[in-house]
Amino acid sequence: MSTIAAEPRPVGGHGDGGPGLAFFSGYHRLDGRIGVRNYLLVLSTVALTNRWAELAVKDHEAAVALTGDFLRGLRGKDRALQEDVLAKLALHPNVGAVLVMCFDRFSAERWADRLSDCGRPATVLAFMAQKGMGGALERARTALLELDGRRREALRAPAPLSALTLALECGGSDATSAICANPGIGRFVEILIAAGGAAIISETAEFIGAEDVVRERAVSSEVAERILACIAAADQRTAEDGERYRGVNPTRENIEAGLTTLVEKSMGAVCKIGGLAIDGCLDYAERPSGNGLYFMDTPFFSPLSLTGMAAAGAQVTLFALGVFNPSGNPIVPTIKVCGNAGTLETWADSIDVSLSGLVDRTMTLDEAQEKIAAKVASVASGSLSRAEYWGEGQVIIPKTTAMI
């Protein structure tokens, strides 16, 4: 990775880190966005090329393979969504160069057209155009060497807090989630938005029971109606197995942690928005239209929602924990924030920010915000989050219909 050009500057409660002040050191892209990483991405566009991608990155420390259960033969909305998400990940601000791996020549030609003017080094290869696996690996490694040289030309430079879009997530929730991790994140997000940045909150099922909050906080009645329609649809889907989640809790670890209903989890989860208004409602993987706080309609599973927010351009994730959750994303650093003393002891090597002092009142909410701000600035400027250190991260794209 390139050396850091400026020290990150943590923010306080007085506008520090605003649009004109350096908050972190990042990679300024041609499209105006700023990356916190400069990944050499190897994108496998279909499961058939996953092994090719995995073998190709073995000798390249800077290369990251992005693989998943990406399918051929999808139709309609599912096909369009998979293509849209993968293209947005290939062009993510945290990506400095990309090698796209396709199975057939036709797919490779379509990807080459899509990336012909993408503003970063990009190469597209077709597996079936190679001469055996040995030839395929040699061709991929040659491409990676060339892309890596061009990627390294990018250097970090000072960037303001307003350049960040944060993904907001929680998992393994318990009572401390509602009084430590989520409120601490909410306080920092208030400062982010005031400085001109953006944040996305998702997992629609986690808004079941929080409808009154949406009505009060939505910036307009139109935004409120869109979000409430998404919540109602999610609530209805939970009834398909005969029991609505509103009155129960579908996740075993949440029950064991003391949350008996999904509504209890929801009321803790919405603390991540602090006292902010909700400025818009996004479809899955849709990019925010500007600064502010946005709701994204996503399924109920952390890797699915994290994938959607990553595709929307979020450069960093703040993940609130009660009990531990190993979710993450391969190209978006995930910062894990926890206030549960037991979890912090058991998973000390996997959590970035401890807010347990909020429980015994040895820490104020402003101090919690400052700890989160310092960690965001450090990670955005190049230091590894614990999820990055352990290589956590999944990419999962939702499907709406069965395969033929």
C-alpha positions in Angstrom: 0.0 0.0 0.0 1.1 3.6 -0.5 2.4 5.6 2.4 0.0 7.9 4.3 0.4 11.5 3.2 -1.3 13.1 6.2 -2.1 12.1 9.7 -5.9 11.5 10.3 -7.6 14.1 12.4 -10.2 12.9 14.9 -13.4 15.0 15.2 -15.0 16.4 18.3 -18.3 18.0 18.8 -17.5 21.4 17.3 -17.5 20.9 13.6 -13.9 19.5 13.4 -13.3 17.4 10.3 -15.8 19.4 8.2 -15.7 19.9 4.5 -12.5 22.0 4.5 -10.5 20.1 7.1 -8.5 16.9 6.7 -10.0 14.0 8.7 -8.3 11.1 6.9 -5.9 10.3 4.1 -7.4 8.6 1.1 -7.3 7.9 -2.6 -8.9 10.6 -4.8 -10.7 8.9 -7.7 -11.5 10.5 -11.1 -15.2 10.3 -10.4 -14.8 12.6 -7.4 -15.2 9.9 -4.7 -12.4 9.1 -2.3 -11.3 5.6 -1.4 -9.9 4.4 2.0 -8.2 1.5 0.3 -6.4 1.0 -3.0 -7.3 -2.7 -3.6 -6.2 -4.7 -6.6 -9.5 -6.4 -7.0 -10.0 -9.8 -8.8 -13.7 -10.1 -9.4 -15.1 -13.5 -10.3 -18.4 -12.7 -12.1 -19.7 -16.3 -11.9 -19.1 -19.2 -9.5 -17.4 -21.1 -12.4 -14.4 -18.8 -12.2 -14.1 -18.6 -8.4 -11.2 -21.1 -8.3 -9.4 -19.2 -11.1 -9.6 -16.0 -9.0 -8.5 -17.7 -5.8 -5.4 -19.2 -7.4 -4.6 -16.0 -9.2 -4.3 -13.9 -6.1 -2.2 -16.3 -4.1 1.1 -14.6 -5.0 -0.1 -11.1 -4.9 -0.3 -9.6 -1.4 -2.2 -6.5 -2.5 -4.8 -8.5 -4.5 -8.2 -9.3 -3.1 -10.4 -12.0 -4.7 -14.1 -11.2 -4.6 -16.1 -14.5 -5.1 -19.5 -15.7 -4.3 -22.4 -17.9 -5.5 -22.9 -15.7 -8.5 -25.1 -17.6 -11.0 -25.6 -18.0 -14.8 -29.1 -18.3 -16.2 -30.6 -15.6 -14.0 -33.5 -13.7 -15.5 -35.3 -10.5 -15.1 -34.7 -8.5 -11.9 -32.4 -11.0 -10.4 -30.1 -10.9 -13.4 -30.1 -7.1 -13.5 -29.4 -6.9 -9.8 -26.5 -9.3 -9.9 -24.9 -7.4 -12.8 -25.5 -4.1 -11.2 -24.1 -5.1 -7.8 -21.0 -6.6 -9.3 -20.3 -3.6 -11.5 -20.7 -1.3 -8.6 -18.3 -3.3 -6.5 -15.8 -3.4 -9.4 -15.9 0.4 -9.5 -16.0 1.0 -5.8 -13.9 3.9 -4.5 -11.8 1.5 -2.4 -10.7 -0.3 -5.7 -7.6 1.0 -7.4 -7.5 -1.5 -10.2 -9.7 -4.4 -11.2 -9.3 -7.7 -13.0 -12.7 -9.1 -14.1 -12.9 -12.8 -14.7 -15.7 -14.1 -16.9 -16.5 -17.6 -18.0 -17.3 -17.1 -21.7 -16.2 -14.7 -24.4 -19.6 -13.0 -24.8 -19.8 -12.1 -21.1 -16.2 -10.8 -21.3 -17.1 -8.6 -24.2 -20.1 -7.1 -22.3 -17.9 -6.4 -19.3 -15.2 -4.8 -21.5 -17.8 -2.5 -22.9 -19.1 -1.6 -19.4 -15.5 -0.8 -18.1 -14.2 0.9 -21.3 -14.3 4.3 -19.6 -14.4 3.5 -15.9 -11.7 5.8 -14.7 -9.3 3.2 -13.3 -7.1 0.4 -14.7 -9.3 -2.6 -15.7 -8.7 -5.8 -17.5 -11.4 -8.4 -18.5 -10.5 -12.0 -19.2 -12.6 -15.0 -20.4 -11.9 -18.4 -18.9 -12.9 -20.3 -22.1 -10.5 -18.2 -24.2 -7.5 -19.5 -22.2 -5.3 -22.6 -22.9 -5.9 -24.9 -19.9 -5.8 -23.9 -16.3 -2.1 -23.3 -16.4 -2.5 -20.9 -19.3 -5.4 -19.2 -17.5 -3.3 -18.7 -14.4 -0.3 -17.4 -16.4 -2.6 -14.9 -18.2 -4.2 -13.7 -15.0 -0.9 -13.3 -13.2 0.5 -11.3 -16.1 -2.5 -9.0 -16.0 -2.2 -8.6 -12.3 1.4 -7.5 -12.5 0.5 -4.8 -15.1 -2.5 -3.6 -13.1 -0.6 -3.6 -9.9 2.0 -1.3 -11.3 -0.7 1.2 -12.5 -2.6 0.9 -9.2 0.5 1.9 -7.2 0.6 5.2 -9.0 -2.2 6.4 -6.8 -1.1 8.0 -3.5 -3.0 9.0 -0.4 -3.8 12.6 0.1 -5.8 14.6 2.8 -9.5 14.2 2.7 -12.4 15.7 4.7 -15.0 13.9 6.8 -17.6 14.9 4.2 -16.0 12.5 1.7 -17.1 9.5 3.7 -20.2 7.4 3.3 -20.7 4.9 6.2 -22.6 1.7 6.2 -24.3 1.2 9.6 -25.0 -2.4 10.8 -25.7 -4.3 14.0 -25.7 -8.0 14.9 -25.6 -10.3 17.9 -27.7 -7.7 19.6 -28.3 -7.5 23.4 -29.2 -4.8 25.9 -25.8 -3.2 25.7 -26.4 -2.7 21.9 -29.1 -0.3 22.8 -27.2 1.7 25.5 -23.6 1.5 24.2 -22.7 0.5 20.6 -25.7 1.9 18.7 -26.0 5.2 20.6 -22.2 5.7 20.3 -22.4 5.2 16.6 -25.4 7.4 16.4 -23.6 10.3 18.0 -20.7 10.0 15.6 -23.1 9.8 12.6 -24.7 13.1 13.7 -21.3 14.7 13.4 -20.6 13.0 10.0 -23.9 14.3 8.6 -23.3 17.8 10.0 -19.9 17.8 8.2 -21.6 16.9 4.9 -21.0 13.2 4.8 -23.5 10.3 4.3 -24.6 7.2 6.1 -26.8 4.2 5.2 -28.8 2.1 7.6 -30.4 -1.1 6.4 -32.0 -4.5 7.3 -35.6 -3.6 6.9 -36.8 -6.3 9.4 -34.9 -4.4 12.1 -37.3 -1.5 11.6 -40.4 -3.7 12.4 -41.8 -2.0 15.6 -40.0 1.3 14.9 -42.6 2.6 12.5 -43.3 5.6 14.8 -39.6 6.6 14.6 -39.8 6.5 10.8 -42.9 8.7 10.8 -41.2 11.2 13.1 -37.8 11.3 11.5 -38.5 11.0 7.8 -37.7 14.2 6.0 -41.0 14.1 4.1 -44.3 12.2 4.1 -43.2 10.6 0.8 -40.0 9.2 2.3 -41.9 8.0 5.3 -44.5 6.2 3.1 -41.8 4.5 1.1 -40.0 3.2 4.2 -43.2 2.1 5.9 -44.2 0.2 2.8 -40.9 -1.6 2.9 -41.4 -2.4 6.6 -44.9 -3.7 6.0 -43.7 -6.0 3.2 -40.9 -7.4 5.4 -43.4 -7.9 8.2 -45.7 -9.8 5.9 -42.9 -12.0 4.6 -42.1 -13.1 8.2 -45.6 -14.5 8.4 -45.0 -17.0 5.7 -43.7 -19.6 8.2 -46.8 -19.1 10.3 -45.4 -16.8 13.0 -44.7 -13.0 12.6 -41.4 -11.9 14.0 -42.9 -8.8 15.5 -43.7 -10.7 18.7 -40.8 -13.1 18.7 -37.0 -12.9 18.0 -35.8 -15.0 15.1 -32.2 -15.2 16.1 -31.1 -17.6 18.8 -28.1 -15.6 20.0 -30.3 -12.5 20.4 -32.7 -14.5 22.6 -29.9 -15.9 24.7 -28.6 -12.3 25.1 -32.0 -11.2 26.6 -33.9 -9.8 23.6 -37.2 -11.6 23.5 -38.8 -9.8 20.5 -37.7 -8.3 17.3 -39.3 -5.0 18.4 -36.8 -4.9 21.3 -34.0 -5.4 18.8 -35.4 -2.8 16.5 -35.6 -0.1 19.1 -32.0 -0.6 19.9 -31.0 -0.7 16.3 -32.5 2.7 15.4 -30.3 4.3 18.0 -27.6 4.2 15.2 -29.3 7.2 13.6 -28.9 9.4 16.7 -31.3 12.4 16.4 -31.0 12.6 12.7 -33.8 12.9 10.1 -34.0 10.2 7.4 -33.3 11.9 4.1 -34.3 9.1 1.6 -35.3 5.5 0.9 -32.9 3.5 -1.3 -33.5 0.3 -3.2 -31.0 -2.4 -2.7 -27.5 -1.3 -3.8 -28.8 2.2 -4.8 -26.3 5.0 -4.2 -27.4 8.0 -2.1 -28.2 11.1 -4.1 -26.2 13.4 -1.8 -25.2 13.8 1.8 -27.4 12.8 4.7 -28.9 9.7 6.3 -30.5 7.1 4.1 -32.6 3.9 4.7 -31.9 1.0 2.3 -34.4 -1.8 1.9 -32.4 -5.0 2.4 -33.1 -8.6 3.5 -32.6 -9.8 7.1 -29.0 -11.1 7.1 -25.9 -9.0 7.8 -23.8 -10.2 4.7 -26.8 -9.3 2.4 -27.2 -5.8 3.8 -23.5 -5.2 3.9 -23.2 -6.2 0.3 -26.0 -3.7 -0.6 -24.4 -0.8 1.2 -21.0 -1.6 -0.2 -22.4 -1.6 -3.7 -24.0 1.8 -2.8 -20.5 3.2 -2.3 -20.0 3.1 1.5 -16.2 3.1 2.1 -16.3 2.1 5.8 -18.8 0.0 8.0 -19.6 0.7 11.6 -20.9 -2.6 13.1 -22.5 -2.5 16.5 -22.2 -5.7 18.5 -23.6 -7.2 21.7 -22.5 -10.8 21.3 -20.0 -11.4 18.5 -20.8 -11.5 14.8 -18.1 -12.3 12.1 -19.8 -10.5 9.2 -17.9 -8.1 7.0 -17.2 -7.2 3.4 -14.0 -8.0 1.4 -13.5 -4.4 0.1 -15.1 -2.3 2.8 -13.2 -2.1 6.2 -15.6 -3.1 9.0 -15.1 -1.5 12.4 -16.7 -3.5 15.2 -18.0 -1.5 18.2 -19.1 -3.3 21.4 -20.2 -2.5 24.9 -20.7 -6.0 26.3 -17.8 -6.7 28.8 -18.1 -10.4 28.4 -17.9 -10.2 24.6 -15.0 -7.8 24.8 -13.1 -10.3 26.9 -13.9 -13.4 24.9 -13.5 -11.7 21.5 -10.8 -9.2 22.4 -8.8 -10.0 19.2 -11.8 -9.3 17.0 -13.3 -6.0 18.2 -12.0 -2.5 17.4 -13.8 -0.2 19.8 -14.8 -0.9 23.4 -17.7 1.2 24.8 -18.3 -0.8 28.0 -17.6 2.3 30.0 -21.1 3.5 29.1 -22.6 0.8 31.3 -20.8 1.7 34.5 -20.8 5.4 33.6 -17.0 5.8 33.4 -17.5 7.0 29.9 -19.8 9.7 28.4 -21.5 9.4 25.1 -19.3 12.2 23.8 -16.2 10.3 24.8 -17.7 7.2 23.1 -18.2 9.2 19.9 -14.6 10.5 20.1 -13.3 6.9 20.3 -15.3 5.9 17.3 -14.2 9.0 15.4 -10.5 8.3 16.1 -10.9 4.7 14.9 -12.7 5.7 11.8 -10.0 8.2 11.0 -7.2 5.7 11.6 -8.8 2.9 9.6 -9.8 5.3 6.7 -6.2 6.3 6.6 -4.8 2.8 6.2 -4.7 1.0 9.6 -6.3 -2.5 9.5 -9.6 -3.1 11.2 -9.8 -6.4 13.1 -12.2 -7.8 10.5 -9.6 -7.0 7.8 -6.9 -8.6 9.9 -8.8 -11.9 10.1 -10.0 -11.7 6.5 -13.7 -11.6 7.4 -16.2 -10.7 4.7 -18.9 -12.2 2.5 -20.6 -11.1 -0.7 -24.2 -12.3 -1.0 -26.7 -10.9 -3.5 -30.4 -11.6 -2.8 -32.6 -13.5 -5.3 -36.3 -13.2 -5.7 -37.2 -16.2 -7.9 -36.2 -19.8 -8.2 -33.8 -21.0 -10.9 -35.3 -22.7 -14.0 
